[in-house]
């Protein structure tokens, strides 16, 4: 158990370091990718030539990377996701100090709410297709957040966006990865992408402790680790928590025990590919 705790602490520190590096050095990846989605839909509606802009390039890179590595970007490199982890971490600490326990929303409710992000994506695509997105862009929380990370933050003319962002932050206090799970349009796009088998998290269910469910309880999306799920953030919390070490990448979990090395390699490759476009 001591080894398990040490491994969990080490992996959390590495993940936090990677998230901090991406947050400081490449905070605009999420907004850039989503701008690429909006650009594509707008160009299709206007029947104009689609150019490979920097936004489109980042979008294509992240989509390809998701196929190869799952939603690694969401788990480690998205500034909005990092914000969610930080807010929930502070909230959890305060809840334990004040209430002695952490508020937990029932899993069945969470799983139903995870479909909302697809409706958000569909609504935004419709707005972009018909040229109406500019009319509601003042309520766009991720653009306001992007202006904050880029150092151009201003509340002038963005009161609606600030209210929406404030509501999202409140949600982040209650549910881990609140925005990522329920509202993120890019999360909906990534969740629909196929992932190569070697990057899918699997577990040896036959060797599990009866009634354990430690992996599901530690998962920010409350997933049962039983094969591919588009809502898996590749964060590794399940593998860190499993008392029997039953969880790993690939059908036969060939990389079990090497997750931290793979994480560093994946982060380095993603940063090297994306940073020149920022």
C-alpha positions in Angstrom: 0.0 0.0 0.0 2.9 2.4 0.7 4.2 1.8 -2.8 0.7 2.5 -4.2 0.5 5.8 -2.3 4.0 6.8 -3.4 3.2 6.0 -7.1 0.0 7.9 -6.9 1.7 10.9 -5.4 4.5 10.8 -8.0 2.1 10.5 -10.9 0.0 13.4 -9.6 3.1 15.6 -9.3 4.2 14.7 -12.9 0.7 15.4 -14.2 0.4 18.7 -12.4 3.8 19.7 -13.8 2.8 18.9 -17.3 -0.5 20.7 -16.9 1.3 23.8 -15.6 3.7 23.8 -18.5 0.9 23.7 -21.1 -1.1 26.2 -19.1 1.8 28.7 -19.1 3.3 28.0 -22.5 0.4 27.0 -24.7 -2.9 28.1 -23.0 -4.6 28.9 -26.3 -4.7 25.4 -27.8 -8.3 24.8 -26.9 -9.6 28.1 -28.3 -7.5 27.7 -31.4 -8.8 24.2 -32.1 -12.4 25.4 -31.6 -11.8 28.4 -33.8 -10.8 25.9 -36.4 -14.1 24.1 -36.1 -16.1 27.3 -36.4 -14.0 28.4 -39.4 -14.7 25.1 -41.2 -18.4 25.3 -40.7 -18.6 29.0 -41.7 -16.6 28.3 -44.9 -18.8 25.4 -45.8 -21.9 27.5 -45.4 -20.4 30.3 -47.4 -19.2 27.8 -50.0 -15.7 29.3 -49.8 -12.3 27.7 -50.1 -11.1 26.1 -46.9 -7.5 27.2 -46.2 -5.1 25.4 -43.8 -4.9 28.2 -41.3 -3.1 27.9 -38.0 -6.5 27.2 -36.3 -7.2 24.4 -38.8 -3.7 23.0 -38.4 -4.1 22.8 -34.6 -7.5 21.3 -35.0 -6.2 18.6 -37.3 -3.2 17.9 -35.1 -5.3 17.4 -32.0 -7.8 15.2 -33.8 -5.0 13.0 -35.1 -3.4 12.9 -31.7 -6.7 11.9 -30.1 -6.8 8.9 -32.5 -3.3 7.9 -31.5 -3.4 8.7 -27.8 -7.0 9.1 -26.7 -8.1 12.3 -25.0 -4.6 13.0 -23.7 -4.9 16.6 -24.7 -8.0 16.9 -22.5 -6.3 15.2 -19.5 -3.0 17.1 -19.6 -2.8 20.0 -22.1 -6.2 21.8 -22.1 -6.0 25.1 -20.1 -9.7 24.9 -19.3 -9.3 21.3 -18.0 -6.4 22.4 -15.9 -8.5 25.2 -14.5 -11.2 22.7 -13.6 -8.8 20.4 -11.8 -7.4 23.3 -9.8 -10.8 24.6 -8.8 -12.1 21.2 -7.9 -8.9 20.4 -6.0 -9.3 23.6 -3.8 -13.1 22.9 -3.4 -12.4 19.3 -2.3 -9.8 20.4 0.2 -12.2 23.0 1.7 -15.1 20.5 1.7 -13.1 18.0 3.7 -12.0 20.7 6.2 -15.5 22.1 6.6 -17.9 19.2 6.0 -15.6 16.3 6.6 -16.6 14.8 3.2 -16.9 15.6 -0.4 -20.2 16.1 -2.1 -20.7 13.5 -4.8 -23.3 13.6 -7.6 -24.8 10.1 -8.3 -23.1 8.4 -11.2 -26.3 7.9 -13.2 -27.0 11.6 -13.1 -23.4 12.4 -14.3 -23.6 9.9 -17.2 -26.8 11.4 -18.4 -25.4 15.0 -18.2 -22.4 13.9 -20.2 -24.6 13.9 -23.3 -25.3 17.7 -22.9 -22.0 18.6 -24.5 -23.2 17.1 -27.8 -26.2 19.4 -27.8 -23.9 22.3 -27.0 -21.7 21.4 -30.0 -24.7 20.9 -32.3 -26.1 24.3 -31.2 -22.8 26.1 -31.9 -22.4 24.4 -35.3 -25.9 25.5 -36.3 -25.2 29.1 -35.2 -21.9 29.1 -37.1 -23.5 27.5 -40.2 -26.2 30.2 -40.5 -23.9 33.1 -39.5 -25.5 33.8 -36.2 -22.6 32.9 -33.9 -21.4 36.5 -33.8 -24.7 37.6 -32.2 -24.1 35.3 -29.1 -20.3 35.5 -29.0 -20.4 38.0 -26.2 -21.6 35.2 -24.0 -18.8 32.9 -25.0 -17.0 31.8 -21.8 -14.0 30.2 -23.5 -13.1 33.3 -25.5 -13.2 35.3 -22.3 -11.0 32.7 -20.6 -8.6 32.7 -23.6 -8.3 36.5 -23.3 -7.3 36.0 -19.7 -4.6 33.4 -20.5 -3.3 35.6 -23.3 -3.0 38.7 -21.1 -5.7 40.7 -23.0 -8.4 40.2 -20.4 -11.1 42.8 -20.2 -14.7 42.7 -18.9 -15.8 45.5 -21.1 -18.6 44.2 -23.3 -18.2 40.7 -21.8 -20.5 40.8 -18.8 -22.6 37.9 -20.1 -19.5 35.8 -20.8 -18.3 36.5 -17.3 -21.6 35.4 -15.8 -21.4 32.1 -17.8 -17.8 31.6 -16.9 -18.7 32.2 -13.2 -21.5 29.6 -13.4 -19.1 27.1 -14.9 -16.5 27.7 -12.1 -19.2 27.1 -9.6 -20.0 23.8 -11.3 -16.2 23.0 -11.3 -16.4 23.3 -7.5 -19.0 20.6 -7.3 -18.1 18.1 -10.0 -14.6 17.2 -11.3 -14.1 18.2 -14.9 -17.5 19.8 -14.9 -17.0 21.8 -18.1 -15.1 18.9 -19.8 -17.8 16.4 -19.0 -20.9 18.4 -19.7 -20.4 21.5 -21.7 -17.2 21.4 -23.8 -17.9 21.4 -27.5 -14.4 20.3 -28.3 -14.8 17.5 -25.8 -17.8 16.3 -27.7 -15.7 16.3 -30.9 -12.8 14.4 -29.3 -15.2 11.9 -27.6 -16.5 10.9 -31.1 -13.0 10.2 -32.4 -11.9 6.5 -32.7 -8.8 5.6 -30.6 -6.3 2.9 -31.6 -6.5 -0.1 -29.3 -3.0 0.4 -27.7 -4.2 3.7 -26.2 -7.4 2.4 -24.7 -7.5 1.9 -20.9 -8.4 -1.6 -19.9 -8.5 -3.6 -16.7 -8.4 -7.3 -15.7 -11.9 -7.5 -14.4 -11.5 -11.2 -13.4 -8.8 -10.3 -11.0 -10.6 -7.4 -9.3 -11.5 -7.3 -5.7 -15.3 -8.0 -5.3 -17.2 -4.7 -4.7 -14.0 -2.6 -4.9 -14.9 0.0 -7.6 -11.9 2.2 -6.6 -11.2 2.9 -10.3 -14.7 4.2 -10.9 -14.8 6.3 -7.8 -11.4 7.9 -8.7 -12.3 8.5 -12.3 -13.4 12.2 -12.9 -16.0 10.9 -15.3 -17.1 8.1 -13.1 -16.4 5.5 -15.8 -16.3 1.7 -15.4 -13.0 0.8 -16.9 -14.2 -1.9 -19.3 -12.9 -0.8 -22.7 -13.2 2.3 -24.9 -15.1 5.3 -23.7 -15.0 8.7 -25.4 -15.3 10.3 -22.0 -11.9 8.9 -20.8 -9.5 11.8 -20.2 -6.4 9.5 -20.1 -5.6 11.0 -16.7 -4.4 7.7 -15.2 -6.3 8.2 -11.9 -7.8 4.7 -12.2 -4.5 3.0 -12.6 -3.0 5.0 -9.7 -5.9 3.9 -7.5 -6.3 0.3 -8.3 -5.1 -1.7 -5.3 -4.2 -4.8 -7.4 -2.6 -3.0 -10.4 -5.1 -4.4 -12.8 -5.4 -1.4 -15.1 -3.2 -0.5 -18.1 -3.1 0.6 -21.7 -4.0 -1.8 -24.5 -6.1 -4.9 -24.7 -3.5 -6.9 -22.7 -2.3 -3.9 -20.7 1.2 -4.3 -22.1 2.3 -0.9 -20.8 1.2 -1.5 -17.2 3.7 0.1 -14.9 5.2 2.3 -17.6 2.4 4.8 -17.7 4.4 7.7 -16.3 7.1 7.3 -18.9 4.6 7.2 -21.7 2.8 10.2 -20.2 6.0 12.3 -20.4 6.8 11.1 -23.9 3.2 11.9 -25.1 3.3 15.3 -23.5 6.7 16.1 -25.1 5.5 15.0 -28.5 2.3 17.0 -28.3 4.1 20.1 -27.1 6.7 19.9 -29.8 4.1 19.5 -32.5 1.7 22.2 -31.3 3.9 24.9 -29.9 5.2 26.2 -33.2 1.7 26.9 -34.3 0.9 29.0 -31.2 
